[in-house]
Amino acid sequence: MRVAVVHDWLVTNGGAEKVLKAILELYPNSNIFSIVDFLNRENREAILNGRVVKTSFIQRFPFANKYFRNYLPLFPMAIESFDLSGYDLIISSSWAVAKGVKTHNRQLHICYSHTPIRYAWDLYSEYISNLKQPKRFLVEQTLKYIRDWDIRTLNRVNYFIANSKFVQERIERIYSRDAKVIYPPVDISKFTLSLKKDDFYLTASRLVPYKKTKLIVEAFNRMPNRKLIVIGAGEEFKSIEGIAKSNITLLGYQRDDILISYMQRAKGFIYGAVEDFGIVPIEAMSCGTAVIALNRGGTAETVIDGVTGVHFNQQTVESIIDAINRFETIDFNLKDISNYARRFSTQRFKKEFKEYIAGLVKKNITIQ
């Protein structure tokens, strides 16, 4: 079989790219398609291992390396521009438009969905709320077009795989389609157990509004006797730095080895975002570090309250403080937490993914 793997865009090494890396390792002879590819050398080697990506016309547009998202209205046209007619199996890794590649009826298209397009569906109101006219009108019309196209191209996908039950429910609600849940791969071999914990809490993520890092910092501002380390860079760095009190240390972006060291030594890891899955909390648990996380989205599934961490129910300062107070009354078994994280390993993902795809291929050949 000829296999094509389609990814939305390649600009960083995030959770979706870790899924892509595992898929490419399962199908080493596949061809890769992406709207743009602006990976730096380090991430290119880590994800693609020297393989070439076939990109769309947006790759050649002015300033696309920094502002390719400004070409959002052209994304459907860009993903449809790929000629995949010579492939038997198409695997799309999609959180935006990759699922909408053109197919024909003798091809099998399986979409690993990280989520339906969040800013066109669940985050639509939040995305446009602070925009002023005429920009708001233009964005509203663009997202309406994206939503219509997203629904119109559903029949190009034969089967959906969701990265969590949370996304599975979203696929059912928005697309009226069933999806198999296969949790993403987590490289737990790098995040090893440490039984020695120091007297600080850790949070690590991109410093952007929806991650709610500022909320966590505001909570620790009201707990001056508790220490917080913040790892990550992003648009909120300066504003968070401006409000952080002396018990809070911002380290900015850090290499993996430094991040892992802090994860291993932290008494607890705090995560405030509504995530589709959330790989970073799993990495922390793999280190034997209990997690304080929101009881919504992926972390509601992956963090077991009272066993591998503690949930808080609202994205508020008070809810986070209450969760930390409860966290400190629990005697967590650090080995059990680390062992629990192993169920999300890369090896587990590859086994489940490969077996599921093989079953669908066999079923498809039988039907034809």
TILOTOR-586214 format. One record per residue (C-alpha): residue number from 0; x, y, z. Coordinates in nm, 2 decimals, padded with zeros to 4 digits, always signed. Layout:
NUM / X / Y / Z
...
This chain:
0 / +00.00 / +00.00 / +00.00
1 / +00.10 / +00.36 / -00.07
2 / +00.05 / +00.57 / +00.25
3 / +00.01 / +00.95 / +00.27
4 / +00.03 / +01.12 / +00.61
5 / -00.13 / +01.47 / +00.62
6 / -00.06 / +01.72 / +00.90
7 / -00.20 / +02.07 / +00.94
8 / +00.12 / +02.27 / +00.97
9 / +00.47 / +02.21 / +01.09
10 / +00.61 / +02.50 / +01.29
11 / +00.69 / +02.36 / +01.64
12 / +00.73 / +02.03 / +01.83
13 / +00.41 / +02.01 / +02.03
14 / +00.18 / +01.73 / +02.12
15 / +00.03 / +01.69 / +01.77
16 / +00.39 / +01.66 / +01.63
17 / +00.47 / +01.38 / +01.89
18 / +00.17 / +01.19 / +01.74
19 / +00.30 / +01.26 / +01.39
20 / +00.64 / +01.13 / +01.48
21 / +00.50 / +00.80 / +01.61
22 / +00.28 / +00.76 / +01.30
23 / +00.58 / +00.82 / +01.07
24 / +00.78 / +00.56 / +01.26
25 / +00.50 / +00.31 / +01.20
26 / +00.48 / +00.39 / +00.83
27 / +00.85 / +00.47 / +00.73
28 / +00.77 / +00.46 / +00.36
29 / +00.48 / +00.71 / +00.38
30 / +00.49 / +01.05 / +00.22
31 / +00.42 / +01.36 / +00.43
32 / +00.20 / +01.65 / +00.34
33 / +00.16 / +01.98 / +00.54
34 / +00.02 / +02.33 / +00.45
35 / +00.36 / +02.47 / +00.56
36 / +00.68 / +02.35 / +00.70
37 / +00.89 / +02.60 / +00.90
38 / +01.05 / +02.36 / +01.15
39 / +01.39 / +02.45 / +01.28
40 / +01.67 / +02.21 / +01.24
41 / +01.64 / +02.05 / +01.59
42 / +01.27 / +01.99 / +01.56
43 / +01.29 / +01.87 / +01.20
44 / +01.54 / +01.60 / +01.30
45 / +01.33 / +01.51 / +01.61
46 / +01.00 / +01.48 / +01.43
47 / +01.09 / +01.39 / +01.07
48 / +01.43 / +01.22 / +01.10
49 / +01.54 / +01.37 / +00.77
50 / +01.23 / +01.30 / +00.57
51 / +01.10 / +01.56 / +00.32
52 / +00.76 / +01.73 / +00.35
53 / +00.54 / +01.82 / +00.06
54 / +00.39 / +02.17 / +00.13
55 / +00.12 / +02.38 / -00.02
56 / +00.13 / +02.71 / -00.21
57 / +00.11 / +02.90 / +00.12
58 / +00.47 / +02.80 / +00.19
59 / +00.58 / +03.04 / -00.07
60 / +00.36 / +03.34 / +00.03
61 / +00.52 / +03.66 / +00.17
62 / +00.60 / +03.65 / +00.54
63 / +00.44 / +03.30 / +00.57
64 / +00.72 / +03.18 / +00.80
65 / +00.59 / +03.42 / +01.07
66 / +00.23 / +03.50 / +00.97
67 / +00.10 / +03.20 / +00.79
68 / -00.21 / +03.19 / +01.02
69 / -00.32 / +03.52 / +00.85
70 / -00.39 / +03.31 / +00.54
71 / -00.65 / +03.11 / +00.73
72 / -00.93 / +03.17 / +00.46
73 / -00.70 / +02.99 / +00.21
74 / -00.63 / +02.69 / +00.43
75 / -00.92 / +02.48 / +00.29
76 / -00.80 / +02.55 / -00.07
77 / -00.44 / +02.47 / +00.04
78 / -00.53 / +02.13 / +00.19
79 / -00.74 / +02.05 / -00.11
80 / -00.45 / +02.13 / -00.35
81 / -00.27 / +01.81 / -00.26
82 / -00.30 / +01.54 / -00.52
83 / -00.34 / +01.22 / -00.31
84 / -00.50 / +01.02 / -00.59
85 / -00.22 / +00.77 / -00.61
86 / -00.24 / +00.66 / -00.24
87 / -00.43 / +00.37 / -00.09
88 / -00.43 / +00.47 / +00.28
89 / -00.45 / +00.83 / +00.40
90 / -00.38 / +00.92 / +00.76
91 / -00.46 / +01.27 / +00.86
92 / -00.33 / +01.42 / +01.19
93 / -00.58 / +01.70 / +01.22
94 / -00.68 / +01.98 / +01.46
95 / -00.77 / +02.22 / +01.18
96 / -00.81 / +02.14 / +00.81
97 / -00.60 / +01.82 / +00.75
98 / -00.91 / +01.60 / +00.77
99 / -01.05 / +01.78 / +00.46
100 / -00.80 / +01.65 / +00.20
101 / -00.96 / +01.53 / -00.12
102 / -01.01 / +01.15 / -00.16
103 / -01.18 / +00.91 / -00.39
104 / -01.40 / +00.61 / -00.31
105 / -01.12 / +00.35 / -00.34
106 / -00.91 / +00.51 / -00.08
107 / -00.92 / +00.46 / +00.30
108 / -00.89 / +00.79 / +00.50
109 / -00.85 / +00.76 / +00.87
110 / -00.84 / +01.09 / +01.07
111 / -00.66 / +01.11 / +01.40
112 / -00.85 / +01.41 / +01.54
113 / -00.68 / +01.62 / +01.81
114 / -01.00 / +01.82 / +01.80
115 / -01.25 / +01.97 / +01.56
116 / -01.13 / +02.33 / +01.47
117 / -01.16 / +02.49 / +01.81
118 / -01.16 / +02.85 / +01.71
119 / -01.44 / +02.78 / +01.46
120 / -01.65 / +02.58 / +01.70
121 / -01.61 / +02.56 / +02.08
122 / -01.39 / +02.87 / +02.11
123 / -01.57 / +03.08 / +01.85
124 / -01.73 / +03.33 / +02.10
125 / -01.41 / +03.37 / +02.29
126 / -01.21 / +03.41 / +01.97
127 / -01.42 / +03.70 / +01.84
128 / -01.53 / +03.86 / +02.17
129 / -01.25 / +04.12 / +02.19
130 / -01.24 / +04.21 / +01.82
131 / -01.36 / +04.54 / +01.69
132 / -01.53 / +04.62 / +01.36
133 / -01.45 / +04.58 / +01.07
134 / -01.21 / +04.31 / +01.17
135 / -01.48 / +04.13 / +01.37
136 / -01.70 / +04.11 / +01.07
137 / -01.42 / +03.97 / +00.85
138 / -01.33 / +03.71 / +01.12
139 / -01.70 / +03.61 / +01.17
140 / -01.74 / +03.55 / +00.79
141 / -01.41 / +03.36 / +00.77
142 / -01.50 / +03.13 / +01.05
143 / -01.85 / +03.07 / +00.92
144 / -01.69 / +02.96 / +00.59
145 / -01.45 / +02.74 / +00.78
146 / -01.74 / +02.57 / +00.97
147 / -01.94 / +02.52 / +00.65
148 / -01.64 / +02.37 / +00.48
149 / -01.56 / +02.15 / +00.78
150 / -01.90 / +01.99 / +00.77
151 / -01.92 / +01.97 / +00.39
152 / -01.60 / +01.77 / +00.38
153 / -01.69 / +01.51 / +00.65
154 / -01.76 / +01.24 / +00.39
155 / -01.39 / +01.25 / +00.30
156 / -01.31 / +01.07 / +00.63
157 / -01.40 / +00.70 / +00.66
158 / -01.30 / +00.67 / +01.03
159 / -01.22 / +00.90 / +01.31
160 / -00.98 / +00.84 / +01.59
161 / -01.01 / +01.08 / +01.89
162 / -00.72 / +01.16 / +02.12
163 / -00.94 / +01.15 / +02.43
164 / -01.30 / +01.08 / +02.54
165 / -01.34 / +01.46 / +02.56
166 / -01.26 / +01.49 / +02.19
167 / -01.47 / +01.19 / +02.11
168 / -01.77 / +01.36 / +02.26
169 / -01.69 / +01.68 / +02.07
170 / -01.67 / +01.48 / +01.74
171 / -02.01 / +01.33 / +01.81
172 / -02.17 / +01.66 / +01.90
173 / -02.02 / +01.86 / +01.61
174 / -01.98 / +01.60 / +01.34
175 / -02.24 / +01.34 / +01.44
176 / -01.97 / +01.08 / +01.39
177 / -01.84 / +00.80 / +01.60
178 / -01.47 / +00.79 / +01.70
179 / -01.23 / +00.54 / +01.85
180 / -01.03 / +00.67 / +02.14
181 / -00.65 / +00.61 / +02.13
182 / -00.46 / +00.83 / +02.37
183 / -00.15 / +01.01 / +02.23
184 / +00.20 / +00.89 / +02.29
185 / +00.40 / +01.02 / +02.58
186 / +00.78 / +00.96 / +02.59
187 / +00.78 / +00.83 / +02.95
188 / +01.13 / +00.69 / +02.90
189 / +01.27 / +01.05 / +02.94
190 / +01.06 / +01.14 / +03.24
191 / +01.18 / +00.89 / +03.50
192 / +01.07 / +00.85 / +03.86
193 / +01.23 / +01.05 / +04.14
194 / +01.13 / +00.99 / +04.50
195 / +01.31 / +01.30 / +04.63
196 / +01.09 / +01.60 / +04.63
197 / +01.18 / +01.96 / +04.71
198 / +00.95 / +02.23 / +04.86
199 / +00.82 / +02.39 / +04.55
200 / +00.53 / +02.36 / +04.30
201 / +00.58 / +02.36 / +03.92
202 / +00.38 / +02.47 / +03.62
203 / +00.51 / +02.45 / +03.27
204 / +00.34 / +02.55 / +02.94
205 / +00.33 / +02.81 / +02.67
206 / +00.24 / +03.14 / +02.84
207 / -00.08 / +03.22 / +02.64
208 / -00.42 / +03.31 / +02.79
209 / -00.60 / +02.98 / +02.76
210 / -00.33 / +02.79 / +02.95
211 / -00.43 / +03.00 / +03.26
212 / -00.08 / +03.03 / +03.40
213 / -00.15 / +03.38 / +03.51
214 / -00.44 / +03.24 / +03.72
215 / -00.20 / +03.00 / +03.89
216 / +00.04 / +03.28 / +03.96
217 / -00.24 / +03.49 / +04.11
218 / -00.33 / +03.20 / +04.34
219 / +00.03 / +03.17 / +04.46
220 / +00.04 / +03.55 / +04.52
221 / -00.21 / +03.48 / +04.79
222 / +00.00 / +03.20 / +04.93
223 / +00.33 / +03.37 / +05.01
224 / +00.46 / +03.07 / +05.21
225 / +00.44 / +02.84 / +04.91
226 / +00.69 / +02.85 / +04.63
227 / +00.61 / +02.83 / +04.26
228 / +00.84 / +02.77 / +03.96
229 / +00.70 / +02.88 / +03.62
230 / +00.87 / +02.73 / +03.30
231 / +00.76 / +02.85 / +02.96
232 / +00.77 / +03.14 / +02.72
233 / +00.49 / +03.33 / +02.53
234 / +00.29 / +03.65 / +02.50
235 / +00.20 / +03.66 / +02.87
236 / +00.55 / +03.64 / +03.00
237 / +00.59 / +04.01 / +03.07
238 / +00.25 / +04.05 / +03.23
239 / +00.30 / +03.75 / +03.45
240 / +00.64 / +03.87 / +03.55
241 / +00.49 / +04.21 / +03.64
242 / +00.24 / +04.06 / +03.89
243 / +00.45 / +03.77 / +04.04
244 / +00.56 / +03.81 / +04.40
245 / +00.88 / +03.70 / +04.56
246 / +00.77 / +03.34 / +04.62
247 / +00.73 / +03.29 / +04.24
248 / +01.02 / +03.23 / +04.00
249 / +00.98 / +03.26 / +03.62
250 / +01.25 / +03.07 / +03.43
251 / +01.12 / +03.13 / +03.07
252 / +01.18 / +02.86 / +02.81
253 / +01.41 / +02.57 / +02.93
254 / +01.56 / +02.27 / +02.76
255 / +01.40 / +01.93 / +02.81
256 / +01.67 / +01.82 / +03.05
257 / +01.62 / +02.12 / +03.28
258 / +01.24 / +02.09 / +03.26
259 / +01.26 / +01.72 / +03.35
260 / +01.49 / +01.80 / +03.65
261 / +01.23 / +02.04 / +03.79
262 / +00.94 / +01.80 / +03.72
263 / +01.13 / +01.52 / +03.91
264 / +01.19 / +01.75 / +04.21
265 / +00.86 / +01.93 / +04.23
266 / +00.62 / +01.84 / +04.52
267 / +00.33 / +01.90 / +04.28
268 / +00.27 / +02.00 / +03.92
269 / -00.02 / +02.25 / +03.85
270 / -00.21 / +02.27 / +03.52
271 / -00.50 / +02.51 / +03.47
272 / -00.60 / +02.47 / +03.10
273 / -00.89 / +02.29 / +02.94
274 / -00.69 / +02.05 / +02.72
275 / -00.81 / +01.81 / +02.45
276 / -00.57 / +01.56 / +02.62
277 / -00.27 / +01.72 / +02.79
278 / +00.07 / +01.55 / +02.75
279 / +00.26 / +01.76 / +03.01
280 / +00.06 / +01.64 / +03.31
281 / +00.14 / +01.28 / +03.21
282 / +00.51 / +01.36 / +03.18
283 / +00.49 / +01.50 / +03.54
284 / +00.32 / +01.19 / +03.67
285 / +00.58 / +00.97 / +03.50
286 / +00.83 / +01.15 / +03.72
287 / +00.63 / +01.04 / +04.03
288 / +00.50 / +01.40 / +04.07
289 / +00.13 / +01.43 / +04.16
290 / -00.08 / +01.67 / +03.95
291 / -00.32 / +01.95 / +04.04
292 / -00.54 / +01.99 / +03.74
293 / -00.88 / +02.11 / +03.61
294 / -01.16 / +01.86 / +03.63
295 / -01.25 / +01.93 / +03.26
296 / -01.11 / +01.81 / +02.93
297 / -00.83 / +01.56 / +02.90
298 / -00.70 / +01.61 / +03.26
299 / -01.04 / +01.50 / +03.40
300 / -00.97 / +01.16 / +03.23
301 / -00.59 / +01.13 / +03.30
302 / -00.56 / +01.26 / +03.66
303 / -00.72 / +01.03 / +03.92
304 / -00.84 / +01.25 / +04.21
305 / -00.68 / +01.15 / +04.54
306 / -00.46 / +00.89 / +04.37
307 / -00.24 / +01.06 / +04.11
308 / -00.33 / +01.41 / +04.20
309 / -00.62 / +01.65 / +04.28
310 / -00.89 / +01.81 / +04.06
311 / -01.02 / +02.16 / +04.09
312 / -01.36 / +02.23 / +03.94
313 / -01.34 / +02.60 / +03.83
314 / -01.07 / +02.82 / +03.67
315 / -01.06 / +03.05 / +03.97
316 / -00.80 / +03.15 / +04.22
317 / -01.01 / +03.02 / +04.51
318 / -01.06 / +02.68 / +04.35
319 / -00.69 / +02.64 / +04.29
320 / -00.60 / +02.74 / +04.65
321 / -00.86 / +02.49 / +04.78
322 / -00.71 / +02.22 / +04.56
323 / -00.36 / +02.29 / +04.69
324 / -00.47 / +02.28 / +05.05
325 / -00.64 / +01.94 / +04.99
326 / -00.33 / +01.82 / +04.79
327 / -00.11 / +01.87 / +05.10
328 / -00.33 / +01.65 / +05.32
329 / -00.28 / +01.34 / +05.09
330 / +00.01 / +01.10 / +05.12
331 / +00.06 / +01.01 / +04.75
332 / +00.24 / +00.68 / +04.65
333 / +00.50 / +00.82 / +04.41
334 / +00.58 / +00.48 / +04.26
335 / +00.22 / +00.41 / +04.18
336 / +00.18 / +00.75 / +04.01
337 / +00.48 / +00.68 / +03.79
338 / +00.36 / +00.33 / +03.71
339 / +00.01 / +00.47 / +03.62
340 / +00.17 / +00.71 / +03.36
341 / +00.31 / +00.41 / +03.17
342 / -00.03 / +00.33 / +03.03
343 / +00.02 / +00.64 / +02.81
344 / +00.36 / +00.53 / +02.66
345 / +00.47 / +00.56 / +02.30
346 / +00.49 / +00.18 / +02.27
347 / +00.13 / +00.15 / +02.38
348 / +00.02 / +00.41 / +02.13
349 / +00.20 / +00.24 / +01.84
350 / +00.05 / -00.10 / +01.93
351 / -00.31 / +00.03 / +01.95
352 / -00.28 / +00.25 / +01.65
353 / -00.12 / -00.01 / +01.42
354 / -00.37 / -00.28 / +01.52
355 / -00.67 / -00.06 / +01.47
356 / -00.55 / +00.07 / +01.13
357 / -00.46 / -00.29 / +01.02
358 / -00.82 / -00.40 / +01.12
359 / -00.97 / -00.12 / +00.92
360 / -00.75 / -00.19 / +00.61
361 / -00.85 / -00.56 / +00.62
362 / -01.22 / -00.46 / +00.66
363 / -01.19 / -00.21 / +00.37
364 / -01.03 / -00.47 / +00.14
365 / -01.30 / -00.72 / +00.22
366 / -01.57 / -00.47 / +00.13
367 / -01.41 / -00.38 / -00.20
